[in-house]
């Protein structure tokens, strides 16, 4: 049996970053005053903008970019592999990227597929976002739909 410890390695971070262990961060970039709660994994090629908060038990996979002043609730899952062949991709070149704008709040236990979300959006808890969001507002459900303007 091989037992591996969670680690923080090759992380580029600006001043004021706070990380609560245990967590697994590698090859990512954290902007000024970012907060990362415990039991979070942030993979390589992820960028998180200044003053964003990542709450506990969230998973941010490679190729995700999160803007400034965002809130990522507890247990939020980002997806970059759409299993287009019916199984996990054998090549990272088949993974898709996700871009989250500034001032976006994502509620607990939401799932975010490879999409683009514009500035000023709220995603309700438990929602599944599977299409780009191009208008400010509150979105909820599975699949997530706009339920009101902001």
Buried (B, 14 or more C-beta within 10 A) or exposed (E): EEEEEBEBEEBEBEEEBEBEEEBBBBBBBBBBBBBBBEBBBBBBBBBBBBBBBBBBBBBBBBBBBBBBBBBBBBBBBBBBBEEEEEEEBEEEEBBBBBBBBBBBBBBBBBBBBBBBBBBBBBBBBBBBBBEEBEEBBBBBEEEBBBEEEE
